[in-house]
């Protein structure tokens, strides 16, 4: 899997996969100062995770 799932697909990645991407990203930078590029990448990862969580919540609500 790529470090950054695509935020521009119609089908979001599972929230657990997006969360794991965030964890790997943060672990890889443990103890280091984050560059502006790192912060931008992190923001993208958070956006992907947010889309994934919203999609999963919507599925649960619609199934109820």
KEKE-3310 file (N, C-alpha, C; in steps of 0.2 Angstrom, whole numbers, plus 5000, padded with zeros to 4 digits):
npx = (5004:5002:5010:5001:4985:4974:4965:4956:4947:4931:4927:4930:4945:4945:4942:4951:4962:4966:4969:4980:4989:4991:4997:5009:5015:5017:5025:5037:5042:5046:5052:5058:5059:5045:5043:5037:5031:5029:5019:5009:5007:5003:4991:4983:4982:4974:4963:4959:4956:4946:4936:4934:4930:4917:4911:4909:4901:4890:4886:4882:4872:4862:4860:4853)
npy = (4994:5011:5025:5036:5035:5037:5053:5056:5048:5040:5030:5029:5024:5011:5016:5011:5008:5020:5026:5018:5022:5035:5032:5026:5036:5046:5038:5036:5049:5051:5060:5069:5086:5092:5096:5109:5102:5089:5093:5096:5084:5077:5083:5080:5066:5066:5071:5061:5051:5057:5057:5044:5039:5046:5041:5027:5030:5035:5023:5015:5022:5023:5009:5007)
npz = (5000:4996:5005:5006:5004:4990:4990:4981:4975:4972:4981:4997:5007:5019:5036:5045:5038:5033:5046:5049:5040:5044:5057:5053:5046:5056:5065:5057:5058:5071:5084:5076:5069:5060:5043:5032:5022:5027:5036:5027:5021:5031:5034:5023:5025:5036:5031:5022:5031:5038:5028:5026:5039:5040:5029:5034:5045:5039:5032:5042:5048:5038:5037:5048)
capx = (5000:5006:5010:4996:4979:4971:4959:4952:4943:4924:4926:4935:4948:4943:4945:4956:4968:4968:4972:4986:4993:4993:5002:5016:5018:5020:5031:5043:5045:5046:5058:5061:5055:5041:5044:5030:5029:5027:5013:5004:5006:4998:4984:4980:4981:4969:4957:4957:4954:4939:4931:4933:4925:4911:4907:4907:4896:4884:4884:4879:4865:4858:4858:4848)
capy = (5000:5017:5029:5040:5033:5043:5056:5059:5042:5040:5026:5030:5018:5010:5021:5008:5008:5027:5027:5015:5026:5041:5030:5024:5042:5049:5034:5037:5055:5052:5064:5074:5092:5091:5101:5111:5097:5084:5095:5096:5077:5075:5086:5076:5060:5067:5072:5055:5048:5060:5055:5037:5039:5049:5036:5022:5032:5035:5017:5012:5026:5021:5002:5006)
capz = (5000:4996:5011:5006:5000:4986:4993:4975:4973:4974:4986:5002:5010:5026:5041:5049:5033:5033:5052:5049:5036:5049:5062:5050:5044:5062:5068:5053:5060:5078:5086:5071:5067:5054:5038:5030:5017:5032:5039:5022:5020:5037:5033:5018:5028:5040:5026:5020:5037:5040:5023:5027:5045:5038:5025:5038:5049:5035:5031:5048:5049:5032:5038:5054)
cpx = (5004:5005:5003:4990:4977:4965:4955:4949:4936:4923:4932:4938:4945:4946:4951:4963:4971:4972:4979:4991:4996:4998:5009:5019:5021:5026:5037:5046:5046:5053:5061:5056:5051:5042:5037:5027:5026:5020:5007:5002:5001:4991:4980:4978:4975:4962:4954:4954:4946:4934:4929:4928:4918:4907:4905:4901:4889:4881:4880:4872:4860:4856:4853:4841)
cpy = (5006:5021:5033:5038:5039:5046:5058:5053:5043:5035:5027:5024:5017:5014:5017:5008:5015:5029:5024:5019:5032:5038:5028:5031:5046:5045:5035:5044:5056:5055:5069:5080:5091:5098:5104:5106:5091:5086:5095:5089:5075:5077:5082:5069:5060:5068:5066:5051:5050:5058:5048:5036:5041:5044:5030:5024:5032:5028:5014:5016:5024:5013:5002:5007)
cpz = (5000:5003:5012:5001:4996:4989:4987:4972:4975:4980:4991:5004:5016:5031:5044:5044:5033:5040:5052:5045:5040:5054:5059:5048:5051:5065:5064:5055:5067:5080:5082:5070:5061:5050:5036:5025:5021:5034:5034:5021:5025:5036:5028:5021:5032:5036:5024:5025:5038:5034:5024:5033:5043:5034:5029:5042:5045:5033:5036:5049:5044:5033:5043:5052)
residu = (UNK:UNK:UNK:UNK:UNK:UNK:UNK:UNK:UNK:UNK:UNK:UNK:UNK:UNK:UNK:UNK:UNK:UNK:UNK:UNK:UNK:UNK:UNK:UNK:UNK:UNK:UNK:UNK:UNK:UNK:UNK:UNK:UNK:UNK:UNK:UNK:UNK:UNK:UNK:UNK:UNK:UNK:UNK:UNK:UNK:UNK:UNK:UNK:UNK:UNK:UNK:UNK:UNK:UNK:UNK:UNK:UNK:UNK:UNK:UNK:UNK:UNK:UNK:UNK)
# end
